[in-house]
């Protein structure tokens, strides 16, 4: 149940039905990262999505810090959809617990329930608009 609440709070999944969230929650795996551990590395093949349950991470691009993320925040969402190389490096800046979902598990869920994809499209559009500099609530 805790995983379901965590996933439902992620904007990308916020429009999904409870049953869809419950199925996704079954495919996440808790992982622990010690302070200083690299969770994902820029340029590596993207195979998973992460939600921080506790702790904090630093996000860098080209060796420069571009942000940080804390409990309740996701990273690697695009890995669920495209599998392209990582655009940033994410390092645990303190001991961090994450929920991890692989691209394979996610796409298997989409194949069995394509309506999930339709529910996520508006949120994907918001992500793209924000990246393009629009101020979207």
Z-matrix of the N, CA and C atoms (Angstrom, degrees):
N
C 1 1.460
C 2 1.524 1 111.38
N 3 1.338 2 117.02 1 -38.36
C 4 1.466 3 119.94 2 -179.49
C 5 1.519 4 110.83 3 -62.82
N 6 1.333 5 117.37 4 -39.56
C 7 1.459 6 120.36 5 179.08
C 8 1.524 7 110.65 6 -63.94
N 9 1.319 8 117.02 7 -36.63
C 10 1.462 9 121.37 8 179.71
C 11 1.524 10 110.46 9 -62.82
N 12 1.317 11 117.25 10 -44.88
C 13 1.467 12 120.30 11 179.66
C 14 1.520 13 110.98 12 -64.58
N 15 1.320 14 116.13 13 -40.29
C 16 1.461 15 120.47 14 179.12
C 17 1.519 16 110.27 15 -62.39
N 18 1.326 17 117.52 16 -46.61
C 19 1.464 18 121.09 17 -179.37
C 20 1.526 19 112.12 18 -67.72
N 21 1.315 20 117.50 19 -39.80
C 22 1.466 21 120.92 20 -179.33
C 23 1.523 22 111.80 21 -63.27
N 24 1.331 23 117.20 22 -25.15
C 25 1.464 24 120.99 23 -179.79
C 26 1.529 25 112.54 24 -80.67
N 27 1.328 26 117.86 25 -10.11
C 28 1.459 27 121.75 26 179.25
C 29 1.523 28 108.31 27 -78.76
N 30 1.338 29 117.95 28 126.77
C 31 1.467 30 119.43 29 -176.94
C 32 1.528 31 114.28 30 -51.45
N 33 1.320 32 118.55 31 -41.80
C 34 1.463 33 120.98 32 -178.96
C 35 1.522 34 112.21 33 -57.42
N 36 1.323 35 117.12 34 -32.05
C 37 1.462 36 121.75 35 -177.19
C 38 1.528 37 113.61 36 -102.26
N 39 1.320 38 117.76 37 0.49
C 40 1.465 39 121.73 38 -170.68
C 41 1.529 40 114.67 39 -63.12
N 42 1.320 41 118.21 40 -21.79
C 43 1.464 42 120.95 41 -179.04
C 44 1.527 43 113.02 42 -98.16
N 45 1.320 44 117.17 43 2.18
C 46 1.464 45 120.44 44 -179.19
C 47 1.524 46 111.16 45 -75.50
N 48 1.320 47 115.35 46 151.79
C 49 1.461 48 121.42 47 175.67
C 50 1.535 49 108.82 48 -70.01
N 51 1.321 50 116.22 49 156.74
C 52 1.467 51 120.67 50 179.72
C 53 1.524 52 112.63 51 -57.18
N 54 1.326 53 117.03 52 -38.79
C 55 1.463 54 120.56 53 179.01
C 56 1.527 55 111.36 54 -63.44
N 57 1.340 56 116.09 55 -37.92
C 58 1.463 57 120.60 56 178.63
C 59 1.525 58 110.56 57 -66.15
N 60 1.318 59 115.64 58 -43.58
C 61 1.471 60 120.74 59 177.95
C 62 1.528 61 109.87 60 -61.79
N 63 1.317 62 116.67 61 -41.70
C 64 1.470 63 120.75 62 -179.32
C 65 1.530 64 110.44 63 -61.62
N 66 1.337 65 116.81 64 -40.90
C 67 1.467 66 119.45 65 178.93
C 68 1.529 67 110.69 66 -67.29
N 69 1.333 68 116.84 67 -42.26
C 70 1.468 69 119.52 68 177.80
C 71 1.529 70 110.96 69 -62.52
N 72 1.322 71 116.22 70 -39.54
C 73 1.463 72 120.62 71 -178.31
C 74 1.532 73 111.70 72 -61.07
N 75 1.318 74 116.73 73 -29.24
C 76 1.465 75 120.18 74 178.62
C 77 1.520 76 111.84 75 -70.93
N 78 1.336 77 117.10 76 -19.07
C 79 1.464 78 119.67 77 -176.50
C 80 1.534 79 113.50 78 -98.14
N 81 1.335 80 117.98 79 -2.01
C 82 1.466 81 119.11 80 177.86
C 83 1.526 82 110.59 81 -87.04
N 84 1.323 83 114.00 82 150.14
C 85 1.459 84 120.82 83 179.69
C 86 1.529 85 108.07 84 -125.06
N 87 1.334 86 118.68 85 129.42
C 88 1.468 87 119.83 86 176.05
C 89 1.530 88 110.26 87 -71.86
N 90 1.324 89 116.16 88 138.51
C 91 1.463 90 121.55 89 177.51
C 92 1.524 91 108.64 90 -137.48
N 93 1.326 92 114.85 91 143.95
C 94 1.470 93 121.59 92 178.34
C 95 1.517 94 109.59 93 -110.38
N 96 1.334 95 115.44 94 140.54
C 97 1.463 96 121.91 95 178.10
C 98 1.523 97 108.37 96 -130.46
N 99 1.326 98 115.92 97 126.83
C 100 1.460 99 120.91 98 178.51
C 101 1.524 100 109.51 99 -74.31
N 102 1.315 101 115.66 100 154.42
C 103 1.462 102 120.88 101 176.15
C 104 1.529 103 108.87 102 -51.03
N 105 1.333 104 116.02 103 131.21
C 106 1.459 105 121.75 104 179.82
C 107 1.517 106 114.51 105 93.37
N 108 1.324 107 118.10 106 -10.71
C 109 1.466 108 121.25 107 -179.28
C 110 1.524 109 110.76 108 -73.64
N 111 1.328 110 115.99 109 136.22
C 112 1.457 111 120.95 110 173.92
C 113 1.518 112 107.95 111 -82.93
N 114 1.322 113 115.83 112 122.86
C 115 1.466 114 121.14 113 -178.05
C 116 1.527 115 109.94 114 -89.84
N 117 1.317 116 116.47 115 -48.33
C 118 1.462 117 121.37 116 172.77
C 119 1.522 118 107.55 117 -135.66
N 120 1.342 119 114.88 118 152.15
C 121 1.456 120 119.74 119 -176.03
C 122 1.527 121 110.32 120 -123.58
N 123 1.304 122 115.41 121 132.83
C 124 1.461 123 122.47 122 177.81
C 125 1.531 124 109.97 123 -51.32
N 126 1.337 125 115.65 124 131.97
C 127 1.456 126 120.96 125 178.11
C 128 1.518 127 114.95 126 91.94
N 129 1.326 128 117.78 127 -18.67
C 130 1.466 129 120.16 128 178.88
C 131 1.525 130 110.37 129 -77.19
N 132 1.315 131 115.39 130 156.57
C 133 1.459 132 120.95 131 177.75
C 134 1.525 133 109.68 132 -61.99
N 135 1.316 134 116.66 133 129.93
C 136 1.465 135 121.73 134 179.84
C 137 1.521 136 109.59 135 -85.69
N 138 1.314 137 116.60 136 122.61
C 139 1.462 138 120.19 137 -178.66
C 140 1.523 139 113.23 138 -129.17
N 141 1.334 140 117.96 139 -2.02
C 142 1.463 141 118.64 140 -176.38
C 143 1.521 142 111.70 141 -152.45
N 144 1.316 143 113.29 142 161.67
C 145 1.457 144 125.41 143 178.64
C 146 1.531 145 106.98 144 -116.69
N 147 1.324 146 117.30 145 146.82
C 148 1.456 147 122.15 146 -175.23
C 149 1.529 148 111.02 147 -129.47
N 150 1.328 149 115.38 148 145.27
C 151 1.459 150 122.28 149 169.63
C 152 1.522 151 106.29 150 -126.51
N 153 1.311 152 116.58 151 126.68
C 154 1.463 153 120.63 152 179.33
C 155 1.524 154 109.04 153 -77.93
N 156 1.315 155 115.79 154 123.10
C 157 1.464 156 121.88 155 178.11
C 158 1.526 157 109.54 156 -91.74
N 159 1.338 158 116.28 157 -41.03
C 160 1.460 159 121.17 158 175.38
C 161 1.520 160 107.64 159 -151.93
N 162 1.321 161 115.25 160 153.44
C 163 1.451 162 119.76 161 179.89
C 164 1.512 163 112.26 162 102.45
N 165 1.336 164 114.97 163 -163.42
C 166 1.463 165 120.93 164 -175.70
C 167 1.517 166 108.06 165 -154.58
N 168 1.338 167 116.34 166 147.09
C 169 1.460 168 121.73 167 178.50
C 170 1.525 169 109.70 168 -130.12
N 171 1.329 170 114.93 169 153.34
C 172 1.464 171 121.56 170 171.96
C 173 1.514 172 107.91 171 -103.22
N 174 1.321 173 116.16 172 140.94
C 175 1.459 174 122.97 173 178.88
C 176 1.520 175 107.51 174 -112.18
N 177 1.344 176 116.46 175 126.26
C 178 1.463 177 120.70 176 179.89
C 179 1.521 178 109.91 177 -126.81
N 180 1.321 179 114.76 178 153.40
C 181 1.460 180 122.15 179 175.73
C 182 1.519 181 106.68 180 -137.29
N 183 1.319 182 115.78 181 122.98
C 184 1.460 183 119.73 182 -178.42
C 185 1.519 184 112.27 183 60.96
N 186 1.336 185 116.29 184 29.92
C 187 1.460 186 121.14 185 179.37
C 188 1.519 187 115.00 186 84.05
N 189 1.331 188 117.65 187 -5.70
C 190 1.468 189 122.19 188 179.70
C 191 1.524 190 110.23 189 -101.39
N 192 1.331 191 116.60 190 133.62
C 193 1.460 192 119.85 191 177.26
C 194 1.526 193 109.44 192 -68.17
N 195 1.330 194 115.15 193 126.75
C 196 1.460 195 120.36 194 -179.93
C 197 1.530 196 112.41 195 -116.02
N 198 1.339 197 116.50 196 -4.13
C 199 1.452 198 118.94 197 178.49
C 200 1.509 199 112.19 198 169.51
N 201 1.320 200 113.60 199 -178.58
C 202 1.449 201 120.81 200 174.90
C 203 1.515 202 108.07 201 -144.98
N 204 1.311 203 115.28 202 157.90
C 205 1.457 204 120.93 203 178.58
C 206 1.519 205 108.51 204 -133.38
N 207 1.326 206 114.60 205 149.89
C 208 1.468 207 121.87 206 -176.03
C 209 1.531 208 110.36 207 -126.95
N 210 1.310 209 114.43 208 -178.82
C 211 1.468 210 121.29 209 -179.70
C 212 1.530 211 110.66 210 -50.07
N 213 1.333 212 114.67 211 134.79
C 214 1.453 213 121.49 212 -179.98
C 215 1.513 214 114.15 213 92.30
N 216 1.320 215 116.78 214 -11.05
C 217 1.460 216 119.80 215 -177.92
C 218 1.529 217 110.84 216 -99.88
N 219 1.343 218 115.68 217 142.78
C 220 1.459 219 120.50 218 178.05
C 221 1.520 220 111.95 219 -94.89
N 222 1.309 221 115.92 220 163.51
C 223 1.464 222 121.47 221 165.25
C 224 1.521 223 108.27 222 -151.17
N 225 1.320 224 114.92 223 153.44
C 226 1.455 225 120.42 224 -179.46
C 227 1.517 226 114.37 225 83.88
N 228 1.341 227 117.49 226 19.77
C 229 1.467 228 120.16 227 -178.18
C 230 1.523 229 112.46 228 -57.92
N 231 1.328 230 116.48 229 -39.05
C 232 1.462 231 119.04 230 -176.84
C 233 1.529 232 111.64 231 -64.91
N 234 1.331 233 116.82 232 -24.10
C 235 1.471 234 120.37 233 177.17
C 236 1.522 235 111.29 234 -60.71
N 237 1.334 236 116.42 235 -29.69
C 238 1.458 237 119.80 236 179.22
C 239 1.520 238 111.26 237 -64.56
N 240 1.329 239 115.47 238 -28.91
C 241 1.455 240 119.91 239 -172.48
C 242 1.515 241 115.02 240 -102.74
N 243 1.332 242 117.09 241 -37.60
C 244 1.464 243 116.45 242 -171.48
C 245 1.522 244 115.64 243 -118.41
N 246 1.315 245 119.30 244 -23.74
C 247 1.454 246 121.13 245 179.69
C 248 1.521 247 114.34 246 67.35
N 249 1.323 248 117.90 247 12.13
C 250 1.465 249 121.41 248 179.15
C 251 1.526 250 109.84 249 -69.07
N 252 1.317 251 117.38 250 166.22
C 253 1.467 252 119.78 251 178.27
C 254 1.532 253 111.83 252 -59.77
N 255 1.319 254 114.90 253 149.63
C 256 1.469 255 120.97 254 179.83
C 257 1.523 256 110.66 255 -61.85
N 258 1.331 257 115.51 256 139.07
C 259 1.463 258 120.20 257 179.59
C 260 1.525 259 111.61 258 -93.17
N 261 1.321 260 117.34 259 -11.94
C 262 1.463 261 121.47 260 -179.93
C 263 1.526 262 110.33 261 -141.65
N 264 1.334 263 114.50 262 166.60
C 265 1.461 264 122.43 263 171.23
C 266 1.521 265 107.07 264 -106.11
N 267 1.317 266 116.62 265 139.41
C 268 1.462 267 122.08 266 178.33
C 269 1.521 268 107.80 267 -123.80
N 270 1.351 269 115.60 268 123.01
C 271 1.462 270 122.34 269 -177.56
C 272 1.525 271 108.76 270 -123.83
N 273 1.322 272 116.61 271 135.65
C 274 1.469 273 121.05 272 176.92
C 275 1.525 274 108.76 273 -66.76
N 276 1.342 275 117.08 274 119.32
C 277 1.458 276 120.68 275 178.09
C 278 1.527 277 111.16 276 -90.59
N 279 1.319 278 115.96 277 -6.54
C 280 1.460 279 124.15 278 169.66
C 281 1.519 280 105.83 279 -154.70
N 282 1.318 281 117.73 280 168.86
C 283 1.469 282 119.31 281 177.91
C 284 1.529 283 108.18 282 -53.52
N 285 1.320 284 116.65 283 129.96
C 286 1.461 285 121.53 284 -170.53
C 287 1.523 286 111.04 285 -134.36
N 288 1.330 287 114.97 286 137.66
C 289 1.467 288 122.40 287 175.05
C 290 1.523 289 107.45 288 -111.65
N 291 1.323 290 116.35 289 132.78
C 292 1.465 291 121.75 290 179.62
C 293 1.521 292 110.80 291 -129.02
N 294 1.315 293 115.29 292 156.10
C 295 1.448 294 121.71 293 164.34
C 296 1.521 295 105.07 294 -99.72
N 297 1.332 296 116.95 295 134.20
C 298 1.452 297 121.79 296 -175.96
C 299 1.527 298 109.41 297 -121.84
N 300 1.333 299 115.77 298 133.27
C 301 1.458 300 122.18 299 176.90
C 302 1.526 301 108.36 300 -126.14
N 303 1.316 302 116.53 301 127.11
C 304 1.463 303 119.15 302 -179.98
C 305 1.531 304 110.41 303 -79.93
N 306 1.307 305 113.93 304 155.41
C 307 1.461 306 121.07 305 176.81
C 308 1.525 307 110.24 306 -60.33
N 309 1.335 308 117.85 307 -38.29
C 310 1.460 309 121.42 308 -178.69
C 311 1.520 310 111.79 309 -63.40
N 312 1.330 311 116.66 310 -43.99
C 313 1.460 312 119.63 311 178.44
C 314 1.525 313 111.00 312 -64.44
N 315 1.327 314 116.01 313 -41.48
C 316 1.460 315 120.60 314 -179.46
C 317 1.532 316 110.80 315 -64.28
N 318 1.320 317 117.47 316 -48.17
C 319 1.468 318 119.08 317 -178.57
C 320 1.527 319 111.45 318 -66.29
N 321 1.313 320 117.70 319 -31.65
C 322 1.464 321 120.15 320 175.24
C 323 1.530 322 110.27 321 -61.75
N 324 1.326 323 116.83 322 -40.92
C 325 1.471 324 120.41 323 177.39
C 326 1.523 325 111.03 324 -64.94
N 327 1.339 326 117.08 325 -41.90
C 328 1.469 327 119.94 326 179.15
C 329 1.530 328 111.56 327 -63.66
N 330 1.319 329 116.44 328 -38.70
C 331 1.466 330 119.87 329 179.61
C 332 1.528 331 111.14 330 -65.04
N 333 1.322 332 116.77 331 -37.10
C 334 1.464 333 119.50 332 -179.47
C 335 1.529 334 112.24 333 -81.68
N 336 1.324 335 116.99 334 -17.46
C 337 1.463 336 120.60 335 -179.22
C 338 1.535 337 109.40 336 -146.40
N 339 1.324 338 118.21 337 76.69
C 340 1.468 339 121.97 338 -176.10
C 341 1.531 340 114.54 339 -60.37
N 342 1.328 341 118.09 340 -21.38
C 343 1.468 342 119.49 341 179.46
C 344 1.528 343 111.32 342 -63.77
N 345 1.341 344 116.90 343 -21.59
C 346 1.467 345 119.98 344 176.16
C 347 1.529 346 110.13 345 -59.82
N 348 1.322 347 116.59 346 -41.91
C 349 1.466 348 120.78 347 -179.03
C 350 1.524 349 110.25 348 -61.10
N 351 1.328 350 116.97 349 -43.30
C 352 1.464 351 119.96 350 179.23
C 353 1.520 352 111.33 351 -61.90
N 354 1.323 353 117.33 352 -36.23
C 355 1.461 354 120.86 353 179.16
C 356 1.523 355 111.87 354 -67.80
N 357 1.330 356 117.00 355 -29.27
C 358 1.463 357 120.85 356 -177.25
C 359 1.530 358 113.61 357 -86.08
N 360 1.338 359 118.19 358 -17.78
C 361 1.460 360 120.46 359 -175.57
C 362 1.534 361 114.26 360 -55.68
N 363 1.341 362 119.74 361 -44.81
C 364 1.465 363 118.06 362 179.45
C 365 1.533 364 112.89 363 -60.54
N 366 1.324 365 116.83 364 -37.14
C 367 1.463 366 119.74 365 179.30
C 368 1.525 367 110.81 366 -71.32
N 369 1.325 368 117.70 367 -37.01
C 370 1.463 369 120.64 368 175.35
C 371 1.529 370 110.38 369 -61.97
N 372 1.308 371 116.04 370 -40.86
C 373 1.461 372 120.20 371 177.79
C 374 1.524 373 110.94 372 -60.79
N 375 1.330 374 117.35 373 -42.00
C 376 1.470 375 121.00 374 177.51
C 377 1.526 376 111.22 375 -61.06
N 378 1.332 377 116.68 376 -42.61
C 379 1.468 378 120.39 377 179.21
C 380 1.525 379 109.59 378 -59.71
N 381 1.317 380 116.79 379 -46.02
C 382 1.470 381 120.64 380 -179.60
C 383 1.528 382 110.61 381 -63.58
N 384 1.311 383 117.53 382 -45.21
C 385 1.469 384 120.79 383 -179.64
C 386 1.533 385 111.17 384 -61.25
N 387 1.341 386 116.27 385 -41.00
C 388 1.472 387 119.07 386 178.11
C 389 1.525 388 110.69 387 -63.58
N 390 1.343 389 116.69 388 -41.47
C 391 1.454 390 120.29 389 178.84
C 392 1.525 391 111.26 390 -63.82
N 393 1.312 392 116.85 391 -29.08
C 394 1.463 393 121.06 392 178.37
C 395 1.521 394 111.82 393 -83.50
N 396 1.332 395 116.97 394 1.48
C 397 1.464 396 120.56 395 174.72
C 398 1.516 397 115.57 396 97.13
N 399 1.325 398 117.97 397 2.16
C 400 1.460 399 119.68 398 177.65
C 401 1.525 400 109.55 399 -75.37
N 402 1.326 401 115.05 400 150.15
C 403 1.474 402 120.89 401 177.30
C 404 1.522 403 107.97 402 -96.99
N 405 1.326 404 114.52 403 96.91
C 406 1.463 405 122.03 404 -177.73
C 407 1.527 406 107.77 405 -111.10
N 408 1.351 407 117.41 406 129.59
C 409 1.477 408 119.09 407 178.49
C 410 1.506 409 112.88 408 -66.87
